[in-house]
């Protein structure tokens, strides 16, 4: 009887240890994907800030306002990318239990989908500003058109960025059900069975 109990404890310990390694590996990949995404966003921001400042010119044309808005918009994007990279870099992949792993995975995906909705709003605002610039009675139509074009470009990039990153992260979701096999709720408690 002792041998059976020792075997069961050894088996359960090995199984739990392998699950911990799976979670650590999953979280390491998840955090690496987040860091990579923030590097892409940061690179886009730096290019847009540099190009915006270099190409904006002195005359107050549509081009001037387009590049000015790109530089200003991407200052915020660069701050977001920097914070996101810093946050993903300081997280320890081994510090997440099963619940926090699932929570962090889905929370990041929800943020990406919410941002994609905001991106549609940015593009709609850009179209609205361009349309407003076509009315001759509006003050400074060049600014309206330049800002509108910038919002279309930035919103379009961010929309594609958010959806691609959502897809990249969602591809890992298939591993999660395997961790929850044998887990059931009876109404009075949580039951976990291991079949071997």
Secondary structure per residue as TSV (DSSP state, phi and psi in degrees):
chain	resnum	aa	ss	phi	psi
A	1	X	-	360.0	-38.5
A	2	X	H	-63.9	-38.0
A	3	X	H	-64.8	-38.6
A	4	X	H	-66.7	-45.1
A	5	X	H	-62.7	-42.7
A	6	X	H	-63.3	-41.9
A	7	X	H	-62.7	-44.5
A	8	X	H	-63.2	-42.1
A	9	X	H	-65.6	-40.8
A	10	X	H	-64.8	-43.1
A	11	X	H	-63.9	-46.5
A	12	X	H	-64.2	-40.3
A	13	X	H	-64.2	-42.4
A	14	X	H	-64.4	-39.8
A	15	X	H	-65.8	-44.2
A	16	X	H	-65.9	-38.1
A	17	X	H	-64.9	-41.2
A	18	X	H	-67.8	-34.4
A	19	X	H	-65.7	-38.9
A	20	X	H	-62.2	-40.2
A	21	X	H	-65.4	-39.5
A	22	X	H	-61.6	-43.4
A	23	X	H	-64.6	-42.3
A	24	X	H	-62.7	-43.9
A	25	X	H	-64.4	-43.2
A	26	X	H	-59.7	-47.2
A	27	X	H	-68.2	-35.3
A	28	X	H	-62.9	-43.5
A	29	X	H	-66.5	-40.9
A	30	X	H	-62.0	-46.0
A	31	X	H	-68.5	-35.7
A	32	X	H	-64.6	-40.0
A	33	X	H	-64.3	-38.5
A	34	X	H	-66.5	-41.9
A	35	X	H	-63.0	-42.9
A	36	X	H	-61.7	-41.8
A	37	X	H	-62.4	-41.4
A	38	X	H	-69.5	-30.8
A	39	X	H	-66.5	-40.0
A	40	X	H	-63.5	-47.1
A	41	X	H	-62.4	-41.4
A	42	X	H	-63.9	-40.8
A	43	X	H	-65.0	-43.5
A	44	X	H	-57.6	-43.0
A	45	X	H	-65.2	-46.3
A	46	X	H	-62.6	-43.5
A	47	X	H	-61.6	-43.9
A	48	X	H	-69.4	-36.8
A	49	X	H	-65.8	-48.3
A	50	X	H	-61.9	-47.9
A	51	X	H	-65.6	-39.5
A	52	X	H	-62.1	-43.9
A	53	X	H	-71.3	-36.0
A	54	X	H	-75.7	-32.9
A	55	X	H	-103.5	-1.5
A	56	X	-	-70.0	-25.7
A	57	X	-	68.1	177.6
A	58	X	S	-98.0	-29.1
A	59	X	S	-77.0	149.8
A	60	X	-	-89.3	56.7
A	61	X	S	-90.1	178.0
A	62	X	H	-57.3	-41.6
A	63	X	H	-60.8	-42.5
A	64	X	H	-58.5	-49.9
A	65	X	H	-68.1	-35.8
A	66	X	H	-59.3	-50.9
A	67	X	H	-71.6	-33.8
A	68	X	H	-62.9	-45.0
A	69	X	H	-66.2	-39.8
A	70	X	H	-59.0	-44.8
A	71	X	H	-64.4	-45.0
A	72	X	H	-66.0	-44.9
A	73	X	H	-60.4	-42.6
A	74	X	H	-79.9	-11.2
A	75	X	H	-63.8	-42.4
A	76	X	H	-66.8	-45.2
A	77	X	H	-58.1	-39.9
A	78	X	H	-64.9	-39.4
A	79	X	H	-64.4	-42.5
A	80	X	H	-63.2	-44.8
A	81	X	H	-62.8	-42.3
A	82	X	H	-63.4	-45.5
A	83	X	H	-65.6	-42.5
A	84	X	H	-62.6	-42.1
A	85	X	H	-65.8	-45.5
A	86	X	H	-60.0	-44.2
A	87	X	H	-63.9	-44.6
A	88	X	H	-69.4	-29.9
A	89	X	H	-75.3	-31.1
A	90	X	H	-89.8	-4.5
A	91	X	-	-80.6	134.6
A	92	X	-	-91.0	118.6
A	93	X	G	-59.4	-27.4
A	94	X	G	-81.9	-5.2
A	95	X	G	-89.7	-2.2
A	96	X	-	-96.8	126.6
A	97	X	-	-83.7	-176.2
A	98	X	H	-60.2	-47.3
A	99	X	H	-62.9	-47.4
A	100	X	H	-68.7	-30.0
A	101	X	H	-62.7	-50.3
A	102	X	H	-63.9	-42.3
A	103	X	H	-61.4	-47.2
A	104	X	H	-65.3	-39.3
A	105	X	H	-61.2	-51.0
A	106	X	H	-74.2	-31.0
A	107	X	H	-63.0	-43.7
A	108	X	H	-65.0	-39.1
A	109	X	H	-65.5	-38.7
A	110	X	H	-65.1	-39.1
A	111	X	H	-60.7	-43.9
A	112	X	H	-62.9	-42.2
A	113	X	H	-68.4	-39.3
A	114	X	H	-61.5	-44.2
A	115	X	H	-63.1	-36.1
A	116	X	H	-61.9	-37.3
A	117	X	H	-64.6	-41.8
A	118	X	H	-62.1	-37.9
A	119	X	H	-62.0	-38.3
A	120	X	H	-62.3	-39.6
A	121	X	H	-63.1	-39.8
A	122	X	H	-61.6	-44.3
A	123	X	H	-66.2	-39.4
A	124	X	H	-64.0	-40.4
A	125	X	H	-63.7	-40.0
A	126	X	H	-60.3	-44.9
A	127	X	H	-62.8	-39.1
A	128	X	H	-62.2	-45.2
A	129	X	H	-64.5	-40.1
A	130	X	H	-62.8	-42.7
A	131	X	H	-63.7	-41.8
A	132	X	H	-63.4	-31.2
A	133	X	H	-69.7	-17.0
A	134	X	T	-80.1	-12.0
A	135	X	S	-85.6	122.8
A	136	X	T	-66.6	-18.7
A	137	X	T	-85.2	-2.4
A	138	X	S	-79.4	142.2
A	139	X	T	-76.2	133.8
A	140	X	T	55.1	62.8
A	141	X	H	-63.6	-27.9
A	142	X	H	-63.7	-39.7
A	143	X	H	-66.1	-45.0
A	144	X	H	-58.7	-45.6
A	145	X	H	-67.8	-43.8
A	146	X	H	-63.2	-45.0
A	147	X	H	-64.3	-40.9
A	148	X	H	-62.1	-43.9
A	149	X	H	-63.7	-38.5
A	150	X	H	-64.5	-44.6
A	151	X	H	-63.0	-36.4
A	152	X	H	-63.0	-46.9
A	153	X	H	-63.9	-51.2
A	154	X	H	-66.1	-42.7
A	155	X	H	-63.3	-39.7
A	156	X	H	-64.4	-44.4
A	157	X	H	-62.6	-48.2
A	158	X	H	-64.7	-35.3
A	159	X	H	-61.4	-49.5
A	160	X	H	-63.5	-42.8
A	161	X	H	-59.1	-47.8
A	162	X	H	-66.7	-42.5
A	163	X	H	-68.9	-40.4
A	164	X	H	-63.9	-42.9
A	165	X	H	-68.9	-34.1
A	166	X	H	-60.2	-48.2
A	167	X	H	-61.5	-43.4
A	168	X	H	-60.1	-44.4
A	169	X	H	-74.0	-35.1
A	170	X	H	-68.0	-22.7
A	171	X	G	-63.2	-23.5
A	172	X	G	-81.8	-12.5
A	173	X	G	-61.2	-25.0
A	174	X	G	-63.1	-20.5
A	175	X	G	-78.1	-23.1
A	176	X	H	-66.0	-45.2
A	177	X	H	-58.0	-31.0
A	178	X	H	-62.3	-30.8
A	179	X	H	-74.9	-20.3
A	180	X	T	-102.4	3.8
A	181	X	T	-60.9	138.8
A	182	X	T	82.3	-0.7
A	183	X	E	-95.0	127.8
A	184	X	E	-144.8	156.8
A	185	X	E	-115.0	124.3
A	186	X	-	-95.7	-4.9
A	187	X	S	99.5	-24.2
A	188	X	S	-114.5	-11.3
A	189	X	S	179.5	180.0
A	190	X	E	-101.6	133.6
A	191	X	E	-121.9	132.5
A	192	X	E	-129.9	118.5
A	193	X	-	-114.2	141.2
A	194	X	-	-115.8	121.9
A	195	X	-	-104.8	128.0
A	196	X	-	-140.7	360.0
